[in-house]
Amino acid sequence: MPNTPAVSPAVASTIGLQGVVIAPLTVDTEETLTYGDLQKVAGAIEATITPGNADADVQYADDQEFSVLYPDPEVALKTKMADIPLEIQKMIFGNTLDQNGVLIRSASDTPPYFAFGFRSEKSDHTYRYVWLYKVRAKPITETYATKEGTSVTRQTGEVEWVAIKRVHDGRYQAVADEGQNGFTAEAAATFLESVYTPVLADASQG
């Protein structure tokens, strides 16, 4: 007799974006992994996660495709925000705020690495939760435009990030759907309160 297909998991579209948080990645070595305090980032409009190096290396043998290899993940994260306060820009771009509260950008500024987390409401009123473990921001894209009579076009702050795997364990992303696979509402309530640490059956894999 044919095998009976497994029951499909619940399906619900994502319809929202909220709860963006970042945490500085202070130490990432084979021996040690450390993050700093979380910082909430208000005003999230859009977050797009795109694989940046998904081209496969196909090996041929016996006159056919034999094996497929992919390079290490390098993911592009693009965020659109209602505004990015200067204090947040100082953090993510490595800029300086002078004693008068003026943001100063210098050629020597080096953006630090962060973990980046958020949640997205789904059409069934649960949430999908996401952490990217190691991201670094590219220079900010800013757009300013004049008002045209009574017509006002809202401008947003856009930041492009590059997400890579951690040195410590090779991981680069964690994703969870509330109410599925044992991920409870109680776990969801604290998921964005700290950078998520995987809980694996085999402790040697942690």
C-alpha positions, -999 to +999 in steps of 0.1 A: +000+000+000+012+035-007+024+056+022-001+082+035+012+117+032+019+136+064-006+162+074+004+197+061+015+222+088-008+252+093-005+278+066-009+315+072+005+345+054+027+371+071+009+405+072+029+427+096+063+438+110+070+449+145+093+446+175+126+452+158+156+448+182+193+448+178+221+436+200+258+443+195+279+412+188+309+419+211+328+386+209+326+359+182+354+334+183+355+296+182+356+296+220+334+325+230+302+341+219+289+373+236+262+399+228+256+432+245+223+447+257+193+448+234+182+481+218+146+485+205+143+502+171+109+518+166+092+526+133+097+494+112+080+495+078+096+467+059+123+440+062+135+419+032+158+390+036+175+378+003+202+351-002+231+369-017+252+340-030+227+312-039+244+301-071+250+264-069+283+246-078+271+216-099+294+187-103+288+164-133+296+127-135+285+098-156+272+123-181+247+138-157+243+161-127+260+143-098+263+166-069+253+201-059+273+223-034+264+258-022+288+284-008+286+296+028+255+318+033+257+355+028+223+371+032+212+406+023+188+423+048+171+455+037+151+474+062+129+504+057+121+525+087+098+555+093+129+573+107+163+563+121+172+585+151+207+598+152+215+578+184+206+546+165+226+557+135+256+562+158+253+526+170+248+508+138+272+528+116+299+535+141+295+573+138+301+599+165+278+623+183+296+654+193+290+675+225+263+695+207+243+664+197+255+666+160+261+633+142+296+632+126+304+607+099+340+599+092+358+579+065+373+558+093+340+548+108+335+510+110+300+496+115+300+470+143+282+436+140+248+431+155+221+404+160+189+416+144+155+404+155+118+411+147+084+395+145+058+394+118+021+390+125+004+362+104-031+361+091-042+337+118-031+362+145+000+343+155+035+356+148+066+345+130+098+353+149+132+359+133+168+364+145+197+371+122+228+364+143+255+385+127+247+415+105+267+446+095+251+478+081+261+494+048+260+533+047+225+546+050+204+557+021+186+590+027+160+606+006+146+641+010+119+657-011+101+690-013+064+693-005+043+699-035+014+722-024-009+701-003+007+669-014+032+654+009+054+623+001+067+605+031+104+597+030+118+567+049+152+556+061+166+526+043+195+505+056+210+475+039+228+449+060+249+419+051+242+388+073+269+362+076+275+331+097+290+333+132+326+322+137+315+305+169+291+279+155+284+287+118+248+296+125+233+327+109+195+327+114+167+314+137+131+314+127+100+303+147+063+301+141+042+306+172+020+275+179+040+252+156+067+225+162+064+229+200+071+267+199+046+279+224+031+313+231+051+314+263+084+309+244+073+335+219+067+360+246+104+361+255+119+353+221+130+388+214+141+396+249+175+381+242+194+367+213+181+332+209+202+302+218+193+269+201+182+240+224+193+208+207+187+172+217+224+165+213+243+188+237+274+184+217+258+203+189+249+234+210 
